[in-house]
C-alpha cells in the first residue's frame, strides 16, 4: 500500500492586498518618497514600479529603498537599506529614444532580515528621483507576504553497519 499524500495550496500573500502606494501620475523633478510600508509581522515585500511616458529622451530615473522607524516622519530618520547583496536600488535609468511610448516595470524584492529591525526600523519606503526639469509617468505598488509553507517532513534514517 502506498502512503497518502496531500497537497496543500495556500495564498502565498496571506490575504494582504496589493497596496497602491502611488496612483498613476506624472512625477516631476526632484522626485518623491512613497508612503511607508509597515513590515512588522511580514517576511518580505515586493515593490513594483510601473513606468510610462517621460517628457524627453534624456529624462533619468533612480529608485532606492529606504528604511525608517516611523510611518510619517517625512524621511527624517530614513536611511538606505543595505541589503544582503548591497543597497536595494535601481539606479539611473534613461528614457532614451522611446521616451514618448515607454511601458516599463521595475521590481525590488526585500526580505525582512535585510532590515535593521534591531535598530527599530520597521518601515520601508521607496525614494524616486527624477532628473532636473523632467517628468515621468509612474505608479508604485507593494505586496507584503509571510511564509506560508507546510513544514518539510524529515525521515529518521538508521544505518546498520556490520
mmCIF file of the C-alpha atoms, coordinates in Angstrom:
data_MODEL
# 
_entry.id   MODEL 
# 
loop_
_atom_site.group_PDB 
_atom_site.id 
_atom_site.type_symbol 
_atom_site.label_atom_id 
_atom_site.label_alt_id 
_atom_site.label_comp_id 
_atom_site.label_asym_id 
_atom_site.label_entity_id 
_atom_site.label_seq_id 
_atom_site.pdbx_PDB_ins_code 
_atom_site.Cartn_x 
_atom_site.Cartn_y 
_atom_site.Cartn_z 
_atom_site.occupancy 
_atom_site.B_iso_or_equiv 
_atom_site.pdbx_formal_charge 
_atom_site.auth_seq_id 
_atom_site.auth_comp_id 
_atom_site.auth_asym_id 
_atom_site.auth_atom_id 
_atom_site.pdbx_PDB_model_num 
ATOM 1   C CA . UNK A 1 1   ? 0.000  0.000  0.000   1.00 0.00 ? 1   UNK A CA 1 
ATOM 2   C CA . UNK A 1 2   ? 1.206  3.453  -0.865  1.00 0.00 ? 2   UNK A CA 1 
ATOM 3   C CA . UNK A 1 3   ? 1.279  6.325  1.558   1.00 0.00 ? 3   UNK A CA 1 
ATOM 4   C CA . UNK A 1 4   ? -1.325 9.018  1.001   1.00 0.00 ? 4   UNK A CA 1 
ATOM 5   C CA . UNK A 1 5   ? -0.010 12.406 0.091   1.00 0.00 ? 5   UNK A CA 1 
ATOM 6   C CA . UNK A 1 6   ? -1.955 15.605 0.445   1.00 0.00 ? 6   UNK A CA 1 
ATOM 7   C CA . UNK A 1 7   ? -1.242 18.757 -1.463  1.00 0.00 ? 7   UNK A CA 1 
ATOM 8   C CA . UNK A 1 8   ? -1.768 21.965 0.430   1.00 0.00 ? 8   UNK A CA 1 
ATOM 9   C CA . UNK A 1 9   ? -2.372 25.129 -1.508  1.00 0.00 ? 9   UNK A CA 1 
ATOM 10  C CA . UNK A 1 10  ? -2.351 28.414 0.287   1.00 0.00 ? 10  UNK A CA 1 
ATOM 11  C CA . UNK A 1 11  ? -2.441 32.043 -0.654  1.00 0.00 ? 11  UNK A CA 1 
ATOM 12  C CA . UNK A 1 12  ? 1.238  32.965 -0.530  1.00 0.00 ? 12  UNK A CA 1 
ATOM 13  C CA . UNK A 1 13  ? 0.327  36.530 0.451   1.00 0.00 ? 13  UNK A CA 1 
ATOM 14  C CA . UNK A 1 14  ? -1.891 35.533 3.387   1.00 0.00 ? 14  UNK A CA 1 
ATOM 15  C CA . UNK A 1 15  ? -4.638 37.873 2.278   1.00 0.00 ? 15  UNK A CA 1 
ATOM 16  C CA . UNK A 1 16  ? -2.506 41.038 2.292   1.00 0.00 ? 16  UNK A CA 1 
ATOM 17  C CA . UNK A 1 17  ? -3.887 43.080 -0.556  1.00 0.00 ? 17  UNK A CA 1 
ATOM 18  C CA . UNK A 1 18  ? -1.710 44.908 -3.025  1.00 0.00 ? 18  UNK A CA 1 
ATOM 19  C CA . UNK A 1 19  ? -1.052 48.341 -1.610  1.00 0.00 ? 19  UNK A CA 1 
ATOM 20  C CA . UNK A 1 20  ? -1.106 51.116 -4.176  1.00 0.00 ? 20  UNK A CA 1 
ATOM 21  C CA . UNK A 1 21  ? 1.499  53.469 -2.776  1.00 0.00 ? 21  UNK A CA 1 
ATOM 22  C CA . UNK A 1 22  ? 1.355  55.934 -5.651  1.00 0.00 ? 22  UNK A CA 1 
ATOM 23  C CA . UNK A 1 23  ? -1.535 56.059 -8.071  1.00 0.00 ? 23  UNK A CA 1 
ATOM 24  C CA . UNK A 1 24  ? -0.505 56.585 -11.715 1.00 0.00 ? 24  UNK A CA 1 
ATOM 25  C CA . UNK A 1 25  ? 0.605  60.200 -12.111 1.00 0.00 ? 25  UNK A CA 1 
ATOM 26  C CA . UNK A 1 26  ? 3.193  62.457 -13.696 1.00 0.00 ? 26  UNK A CA 1 
ATOM 27  C CA . UNK A 1 27  ? 6.014  62.939 -11.203 1.00 0.00 ? 27  UNK A CA 1 
ATOM 28  C CA . UNK A 1 28  ? 8.335  65.895 -11.618 1.00 0.00 ? 28  UNK A CA 1 
ATOM 29  C CA . UNK A 1 29  ? 11.890 66.589 -10.514 1.00 0.00 ? 29  UNK A CA 1 
ATOM 30  C CA . UNK A 1 30  ? 13.327 66.231 -7.960  1.00 0.00 ? 30  UNK A CA 1 
ATOM 31  C CA . UNK A 1 31  ? 11.046 63.253 -7.216  1.00 0.00 ? 31  UNK A CA 1 
ATOM 32  C CA . UNK A 1 32  ? 9.156  61.902 -4.228  1.00 0.00 ? 32  UNK A CA 1 
ATOM 33  C CA . UNK A 1 33  ? 9.251  59.429 -1.339  1.00 0.00 ? 33  UNK A CA 1 
ATOM 34  C CA . UNK A 1 34  ? 6.361  56.953 -1.338  1.00 0.00 ? 34  UNK A CA 1 
ATOM 35  C CA . UNK A 1 35  ? 4.222  56.389 1.745   1.00 0.00 ? 35  UNK A CA 1 
ATOM 36  C CA . UNK A 1 36  ? 5.817  53.861 4.096   1.00 0.00 ? 36  UNK A CA 1 
ATOM 37  C CA . UNK A 1 37  ? 5.077  50.134 4.230   1.00 0.00 ? 37  UNK A CA 1 
ATOM 38  C CA . UNK A 1 38  ? 4.875  48.581 7.714   1.00 0.00 ? 38  UNK A CA 1 
ATOM 39  C CA . UNK A 1 39  ? 6.890  45.342 7.789   1.00 0.00 ? 39  UNK A CA 1 
ATOM 40  C CA . UNK A 1 40  ? 6.450  44.013 11.341  1.00 0.00 ? 40  UNK A CA 1 
ATOM 41  C CA . UNK A 1 41  ? 4.933  40.522 11.085  1.00 0.00 ? 41  UNK A CA 1 
ATOM 42  C CA . UNK A 1 42  ? 5.822  40.140 7.404   1.00 0.00 ? 42  UNK A CA 1 
ATOM 43  C CA . UNK A 1 43  ? 8.717  38.247 5.844   1.00 0.00 ? 43  UNK A CA 1 
ATOM 44  C CA . UNK A 1 44  ? 9.150  40.119 2.583   1.00 0.00 ? 44  UNK A CA 1 
ATOM 45  C CA . UNK A 1 45  ? 7.823  42.804 0.285   1.00 0.00 ? 45  UNK A CA 1 
ATOM 46  C CA . UNK A 1 46  ? 7.892  43.285 -3.460  1.00 0.00 ? 46  UNK A CA 1 
ATOM 47  C CA . UNK A 1 47  ? 7.855  46.857 -4.776  1.00 0.00 ? 47  UNK A CA 1 
ATOM 48  C CA . UNK A 1 48  ? 6.574  47.113 -8.341  1.00 0.00 ? 48  UNK A CA 1 
ATOM 49  C CA . UNK A 1 49  ? 7.206  50.392 -10.160 1.00 0.00 ? 49  UNK A CA 1 
ATOM 50  C CA . UNK A 1 50  ? 5.205  50.805 -13.347 1.00 0.00 ? 50  UNK A CA 1 
ATOM 51  C CA . UNK A 1 51  ? 6.826  53.356 -15.632 1.00 0.00 ? 51  UNK A CA 1 
ATOM 52  C CA . UNK A 1 52  ? 5.231  55.161 -18.509 1.00 0.00 ? 52  UNK A CA 1 
ATOM 53  C CA . UNK A 1 53  ? 5.962  58.168 -20.658 1.00 0.00 ? 53  UNK A CA 1 
ATOM 54  C CA . UNK A 1 54  ? 8.789  60.614 -19.875 1.00 0.00 ? 54  UNK A CA 1 
ATOM 55  C CA . UNK A 1 55  ? 8.899  64.175 -21.170 1.00 0.00 ? 55  UNK A CA 1 
ATOM 56  C CA . UNK A 1 56  ? 12.153 63.791 -23.108 1.00 0.00 ? 56  UNK A CA 1 
ATOM 57  C CA . UNK A 1 57  ? 14.798 61.260 -24.144 1.00 0.00 ? 57  UNK A CA 1 
ATOM 58  C CA . UNK A 1 58  ? 17.346 62.480 -21.570 1.00 0.00 ? 58  UNK A CA 1 
ATOM 59  C CA . UNK A 1 59  ? 14.992 62.058 -18.578 1.00 0.00 ? 59  UNK A CA 1 
ATOM 60  C CA . UNK A 1 60  ? 16.539 59.855 -15.900 1.00 0.00 ? 60  UNK A CA 1 
ATOM 61  C CA . UNK A 1 61  ? 15.019 57.936 -13.024 1.00 0.00 ? 61  UNK A CA 1 
ATOM 62  C CA . UNK A 1 62  ? 16.584 56.490 -9.853  1.00 0.00 ? 62  UNK A CA 1 
ATOM 63  C CA . UNK A 1 63  ? 14.795 54.150 -7.401  1.00 0.00 ? 63  UNK A CA 1 
ATOM 64  C CA . UNK A 1 64  ? 16.115 53.496 -3.900  1.00 0.00 ? 64  UNK A CA 1 
ATOM 65  C CA . UNK A 1 65  ? 14.610 51.529 -0.999  1.00 0.00 ? 65  UNK A CA 1 
ATOM 66  C CA . UNK A 1 66  ? 14.972 53.262 2.367   1.00 0.00 ? 66  UNK A CA 1 
ATOM 67  C CA . UNK A 1 67  ? 14.060 52.121 5.877   1.00 0.00 ? 67  UNK A CA 1 
ATOM 68  C CA . UNK A 1 68  ? 12.728 54.259 8.725   1.00 0.00 ? 68  UNK A CA 1 
ATOM 69  C CA . UNK A 1 69  ? 11.456 53.923 12.291  1.00 0.00 ? 69  UNK A CA 1 
ATOM 70  C CA . UNK A 1 70  ? 8.167  55.810 11.948  1.00 0.00 ? 70  UNK A CA 1 
ATOM 71  C CA . UNK A 1 71  ? 5.341  55.788 9.448   1.00 0.00 ? 71  UNK A CA 1 
ATOM 72  C CA . UNK A 1 72  ? 5.040  59.538 8.998   1.00 0.00 ? 72  UNK A CA 1 
ATOM 73  C CA . UNK A 1 73  ? 8.429  61.064 9.689   1.00 0.00 ? 73  UNK A CA 1 
ATOM 74  C CA . UNK A 1 74  ? 8.824  62.671 6.253   1.00 0.00 ? 74  UNK A CA 1 
ATOM 75  C CA . UNK A 1 75  ? 12.105 60.816 5.787   1.00 0.00 ? 75  UNK A CA 1 
ATOM 76  C CA . UNK A 1 76  ? 13.631 62.394 8.898   1.00 0.00 ? 76  UNK A CA 1 
ATOM 77  C CA . UNK A 1 77  ? 15.290 59.191 10.079  1.00 0.00 ? 77  UNK A CA 1 
ATOM 78  C CA . UNK A 1 78  ? 15.233 57.210 6.864   1.00 0.00 ? 78  UNK A CA 1 
ATOM 79  C CA . UNK A 1 79  ? 18.403 55.543 5.692   1.00 0.00 ? 79  UNK A CA 1 
ATOM 80  C CA . UNK A 1 80  ? 19.429 53.491 2.698   1.00 0.00 ? 80  UNK A CA 1 
ATOM 81  C CA . UNK A 1 81  ? 18.561 49.819 3.004   1.00 0.00 ? 81  UNK A CA 1 
ATOM 82  C CA . UNK A 1 82  ? 21.854 47.952 2.671   1.00 0.00 ? 82  UNK A CA 1 
ATOM 83  C CA . UNK A 1 83  ? 20.539 44.520 1.750   1.00 0.00 ? 83  UNK A CA 1 
ATOM 84  C CA . UNK A 1 84  ? 22.249 41.153 1.761   1.00 0.00 ? 84  UNK A CA 1 
ATOM 85  C CA . UNK A 1 85  ? 23.764 41.836 -1.648  1.00 0.00 ? 85  UNK A CA 1 
ATOM 86  C CA . UNK A 1 86  ? 24.299 45.592 -1.296  1.00 0.00 ? 86  UNK A CA 1 
ATOM 87  C CA . UNK A 1 87  ? 21.990 48.598 -1.467  1.00 0.00 ? 87  UNK A CA 1 
ATOM 88  C CA . UNK A 1 88  ? 18.464 47.904 -2.654  1.00 0.00 ? 88  UNK A CA 1 
ATOM 89  C CA . UNK A 1 89  ? 18.243 50.297 -5.559  1.00 0.00 ? 89  UNK A CA 1 
ATOM 90  C CA . UNK A 1 90  ? 17.832 50.585 -9.287  1.00 0.00 ? 90  UNK A CA 1 
ATOM 91  C CA . UNK A 1 91  ? 19.929 53.491 -10.451 1.00 0.00 ? 91  UNK A CA 1 
ATOM 92  C CA . UNK A 1 92  ? 19.993 55.833 -13.374 1.00 0.00 ? 92  UNK A CA 1 
ATOM 93  C CA . UNK A 1 93  ? 17.573 54.618 -15.982 1.00 0.00 ? 93  UNK A CA 1 
ATOM 94  C CA . UNK A 1 94  ? 17.377 56.858 -19.031 1.00 0.00 ? 94  UNK A CA 1 
ATOM 95  C CA . UNK A 1 95  ? 14.219 57.220 -21.109 1.00 0.00 ? 95  UNK A CA 1 
ATOM 96  C CA . UNK A 1 96  ? 16.177 57.163 -24.423 1.00 0.00 ? 96  UNK A CA 1 
ATOM 97  C CA . UNK A 1 97  ? 14.539 57.328 -27.856 1.00 0.00 ? 97  UNK A CA 1 
ATOM 98  C CA . UNK A 1 98  ? 11.309 55.578 -26.836 1.00 0.00 ? 98  UNK A CA 1 
ATOM 99  C CA . UNK A 1 99  ? 10.517 58.211 -24.157 1.00 0.00 ? 99  UNK A CA 1 
ATOM 100 C CA . UNK A 1 100 ? 7.057  59.001 -25.580 1.00 0.00 ? 100 UNK A CA 1 
ATOM 101 C CA . UNK A 1 101 ? 5.848  55.383 -25.607 1.00 0.00 ? 101 UNK A CA 1 
ATOM 102 C CA . UNK A 1 102 ? 7.556  53.871 -22.541 1.00 0.00 ? 102 UNK A CA 1 
ATOM 103 C CA . UNK A 1 103 ? 5.923  50.921 -20.809 1.00 0.00 ? 103 UNK A CA 1 
ATOM 104 C CA . UNK A 1 104 ? 8.399  49.560 -18.262 1.00 0.00 ? 104 UNK A CA 1 
ATOM 105 C CA . UNK A 1 105 ? 8.270  47.678 -14.967 1.00 0.00 ? 105 UNK A CA 1 
ATOM 106 C CA . UNK A 1 106 ? 10.916 47.520 -12.245 1.00 0.00 ? 106 UNK A CA 1 
ATOM 107 C CA . UNK A 1 107 ? 10.777 45.132 -9.286  1.00 0.00 ? 107 UNK A CA 1 
ATOM 108 C CA . UNK A 1 108 ? 12.567 45.393 -5.940  1.00 0.00 ? 108 UNK A CA 1 
ATOM 109 C CA . UNK A 1 109 ? 12.356 42.420 -3.575  1.00 0.00 ? 109 UNK A CA 1 
ATOM 110 C CA . UNK A 1 110 ? 13.221 42.950 0.092   1.00 0.00 ? 110 UNK A CA 1 
ATOM 111 C CA . UNK A 1 111 ? 13.357 40.360 2.868   1.00 0.00 ? 111 UNK A CA 1 
ATOM 112 C CA . UNK A 1 112 ? 12.877 41.407 6.496   1.00 0.00 ? 112 UNK A CA 1 
ATOM 113 C CA . UNK A 1 113 ? 16.284 40.083 7.534   1.00 0.00 ? 113 UNK A CA 1 
ATOM 114 C CA . UNK A 1 114 ? 17.856 42.760 5.316   1.00 0.00 ? 114 UNK A CA 1 
ATOM 115 C CA . UNK A 1 115 ? 16.340 45.480 7.529   1.00 0.00 ? 115 UNK A CA 1 
ATOM 116 C CA . UNK A 1 116 ? 17.798 46.990 10.697  1.00 0.00 ? 116 UNK A CA 1 
ATOM 117 C CA . UNK A 1 117 ? 14.972 45.672 12.893  1.00 0.00 ? 117 UNK A CA 1 
ATOM 118 C CA . UNK A 1 118 ? 17.220 45.714 15.986  1.00 0.00 ? 118 UNK A CA 1 
ATOM 119 C CA . UNK A 1 119 ? 17.526 49.483 15.484  1.00 0.00 ? 119 UNK A CA 1 
ATOM 120 C CA . UNK A 1 120 ? 13.717 49.862 15.342  1.00 0.00 ? 120 UNK A CA 1 
ATOM 121 C CA . UNK A 1 121 ? 13.448 50.203 11.561  1.00 0.00 ? 121 UNK A CA 1 
ATOM 122 C CA . UNK A 1 122 ? 10.027 48.660 10.870  1.00 0.00 ? 122 UNK A CA 1 
ATOM 123 C CA . UNK A 1 123 ? 9.031  50.697 7.793   1.00 0.00 ? 123 UNK A CA 1 
ATOM 124 C CA . UNK A 1 124 ? 10.178 50.803 4.188   1.00 0.00 ? 124 UNK A CA 1 
ATOM 125 C CA . UNK A 1 125 ? 9.714  53.498 1.571   1.00 0.00 ? 125 UNK A CA 1 
ATOM 126 C CA . UNK A 1 126 ? 10.805 53.960 -1.993  1.00 0.00 ? 126 UNK A CA 1 
ATOM 127 C CA . UNK A 1 127 ? 12.668 57.137 -2.932  1.00 0.00 ? 127 UNK A CA 1 
ATOM 128 C CA . UNK A 1 128 ? 12.078 58.149 -6.533  1.00 0.00 ? 128 UNK A CA 1 
ATOM 129 C CA . UNK A 1 129 ? 14.491 60.681 -8.029  1.00 0.00 ? 129 UNK A CA 1 
ATOM 130 C CA . UNK A 1 130 ? 13.823 62.294 -11.413 1.00 0.00 ? 130 UNK A CA 1 
ATOM 131 C CA . UNK A 1 131 ? 16.318 64.400 -13.351 1.00 0.00 ? 131 UNK A CA 1 
ATOM 132 C CA . UNK A 1 132 ? 16.014 68.201 -13.260 1.00 0.00 ? 132 UNK A CA 1 
ATOM 133 C CA . UNK A 1 133 ? 13.206 69.748 -15.315 1.00 0.00 ? 133 UNK A CA 1 
ATOM 134 C CA . UNK A 1 134 ? 11.866 66.343 -16.313 1.00 0.00 ? 134 UNK A CA 1 
ATOM 135 C CA . UNK A 1 135 ? 8.686  64.382 -15.629 1.00 0.00 ? 135 UNK A CA 1 
ATOM 136 C CA . UNK A 1 136 ? 7.969  60.668 -15.654 1.00 0.00 ? 136 UNK A CA 1 
ATOM 137 C CA . UNK A 1 137 ? 4.574  58.930 -15.524 1.00 0.00 ? 137 UNK A CA 1 
ATOM 138 C CA . UNK A 1 138 ? 4.781  56.350 -12.708 1.00 0.00 ? 138 UNK A CA 1 
ATOM 139 C CA . UNK A 1 139 ? 2.756  54.172 -10.353 1.00 0.00 ? 139 UNK A CA 1 
ATOM 140 C CA . UNK A 1 140 ? 4.076  52.183 -7.369  1.00 0.00 ? 140 UNK A CA 1 
ATOM 141 C CA . UNK A 1 141 ? 2.587  49.080 -5.742  1.00 0.00 ? 141 UNK A CA 1 
ATOM 142 C CA . UNK A 1 142 ? 3.843  46.986 -2.828  1.00 0.00 ? 142 UNK A CA 1 
ATOM 143 C CA . UNK A 1 143 ? 2.870  43.448 -1.865  1.00 0.00 ? 143 UNK A CA 1 
ATOM 144 C CA . UNK A 1 144 ? 3.884  42.067 1.549   1.00 0.00 ? 144 UNK A CA 1 
ATOM 145 C CA . UNK A 1 145 ? 3.856  38.382 2.357   1.00 0.00 ? 145 UNK A CA 1 
ATOM 146 C CA . UNK A 1 146 ? 4.601  35.919 5.107   1.00 0.00 ? 146 UNK A CA 1 
ATOM 147 C CA . UNK A 1 147 ? 5.947  32.412 4.819   1.00 0.00 ? 147 UNK A CA 1 
ATOM 148 C CA . UNK A 1 148 ? 3.060  30.007 4.457   1.00 0.00 ? 148 UNK A CA 1 
ATOM 149 C CA . UNK A 1 149 ? 4.670  26.737 3.515   1.00 0.00 ? 149 UNK A CA 1 
ATOM 150 C CA . UNK A 1 150 ? 3.950  23.380 5.046   1.00 0.00 ? 150 UNK A CA 1 
ATOM 151 C CA . UNK A 1 151 ? 6.868  22.015 7.078   1.00 0.00 ? 151 UNK A CA 1 
ATOM 152 C CA . UNK A 1 152 ? 9.019  19.530 5.212   1.00 0.00 ? 152 UNK A CA 1 
ATOM 153 C CA . UNK A 1 153 ? 8.769  16.037 6.659   1.00 0.00 ? 153 UNK A CA 1 
ATOM 154 C CA . UNK A 1 154 ? 12.065 14.657 7.912   1.00 0.00 ? 154 UNK A CA 1 
ATOM 155 C CA . UNK A 1 155 ? 12.899 10.995 7.933   1.00 0.00 ? 155 UNK A CA 1 
ATOM 156 C CA . UNK A 1 156 ? 14.815 9.280  10.684  1.00 0.00 ? 156 UNK A CA 1 
ATOM 157 C CA . UNK A 1 157 ? 17.264 7.071  8.855   1.00 0.00 ? 157 UNK A CA 1 
ATOM 158 C CA . UNK A 1 158 ? 19.159 4.467  10.834  1.00 0.00 ? 158 UNK A CA 1 
ATOM 159 C CA . UNK A 1 159 ? 22.026 2.638  9.223   1.00 0.00 ? 159 UNK A CA 1 
ATOM 160 C CA . UNK A 1 160 ? 23.257 -0.723 10.394  1.00 0.00 ? 160 UNK A CA 1 
ATOM 161 C CA . UNK A 1 161 ? 26.926 -1.300 9.756   1.00 0.00 ? 161 UNK A CA 1 
ATOM 162 C CA . UNK A 1 162 ? 28.066 -4.923 10.010  1.00 0.00 ? 162 UNK A CA 1 
# 
